[in-house]
Amino acid sequence: MTLVVGGYKLTRDQVLAWCAPRDINPPKYNVAVRVNRYLRAQGITRTYLLPCDYQGKPIFLVVTNSKDDPKATTDKFESFHESEAARRIKSELEVEEVEFVTVANPYAY
């Protein structure tokens, strides 16, 4: 069983730029924890920030879709497509140049 997640790929700088006007001051190594606590406090439970690798580079993924896929592997999986619900989340990000991507097995190291 492989977890497959889809959402918007952000850099650390984009995440920190999003945090600043919301008075979120994450420590250097716990950015996602602090952002996810903020999201939960706002009643947002289906979207979360996930640090992971994408094409061999570290990213932060604003997760809009996820599923457990018994047939997927890290290299072979069905990609998510950007939905209207995902676009609504994108509009809340208020960041430029954001790409919708799919990552299989995001917790692999």
C-alpha positions in Angstrom: 0.0 0.0 0.0 1.5 3.3 -1.1 0.3 6.8 0.1 -0.2 9.1 -2.9 -0.7 12.8 -2.2 -1.4 15.7 -4.5 -1.3 19.5 -4.0 0.7 22.6 -4.4 4.5 22.6 -4.4 6.0 25.4 -2.3 9.5 26.5 -1.4 10.5 27.2 2.1 10.6 30.9 1.2 7.0 30.8 -0.1 5.8 29.1 3.1 7.5 31.7 5.3 6.1 34.5 3.1 2.6 33.1 3.7 3.3 32.8 7.4 4.4 36.3 8.0 1.1 38.2 7.6 -0.6 35.6 9.8 1.9 36.1 12.6 3.1 32.5 12.3 6.7 32.4 13.4 7.8 28.8 12.8 11.1 27.5 14.2 13.7 26.5 11.6 13.0 22.8 11.8 9.3 22.7 12.6 7.7 24.8 9.9 5.1 22.3 8.9 4.1 21.6 12.6 3.5 25.2 13.3 1.6 25.8 10.0 -0.6 22.7 10.6 -1.4 23.8 14.1 -2.5 27.2 12.7 -4.7 25.5 10.0 -6.4 23.3 12.7 -7.0 26.3 14.9 -8.7 27.9 11.9 -10.9 24.8 11.5 -9.1 23.6 8.4 -8.8 19.9 8.7 -8.6 18.4 5.2 -5.6 20.4 4.0 -2.2 20.3 5.6 1.5 21.2 4.9 3.7 18.2 4.3 7.5 18.5 3.9 8.6 15.9 1.4 10.8 15.3 -1.7 9.7 15.9 -5.2 12.0 14.9 -8.1 14.9 14.6 -5.7 14.4 18.1 -4.1 12.9 19.0 -0.8 9.6 20.9 -1.0 6.6 21.7 1.1 3.4 20.3 -0.3 0.0 21.9 0.5 -1.9 18.6 0.4 -5.3 18.8 -1.3 -5.7 15.1 -2.3 -4.5 11.8 -0.8 -5.2 8.2 -1.2 -3.8 4.8 -0.3 -3.1 2.9 -3.5 -2.3 -0.8 -3.3 -0.9 -0.8 -6.9 1.2 2.3 -6.7 4.9 2.5 -6.3 7.2 5.4 -5.9 7.9 5.4 -9.7 4.5 4.2 -11.0 1.3 5.8 -9.8 -1.8 7.6 -11.1 -1.4 11.4 -10.7 -4.0 13.6 -9.3 -5.5 16.4 -11.4 -6.0 19.9 -10.2 -9.7 20.1 -9.2 -12.0 23.1 -8.5 -11.7 22.4 -4.8 -7.9 22.5 -5.1 -8.1 25.8 -7.0 -10.0 27.3 -4.2 -7.2 26.3 -1.8 -4.7 27.7 -4.3 -6.5 31.1 -4.2 -6.1 31.1 -0.4 -2.3 30.5 -0.7 -1.7 34.0 -2.1 1.7 32.9 -3.5 3.0 33.3 -7.1 4.2 30.5 -9.3 2.6 27.5 -7.6 2.6 24.2 -9.3 0.1 21.3 -8.7 2.1 18.0 -8.3 1.6 14.4 -7.2 4.0 12.6 -4.9 3.9 8.9 -4.1 5.3 7.6 -0.8 6.0 11.1 0.6 7.4 9.8 3.8 10.1 7.7 2.2 13.7 8.7 3.0 
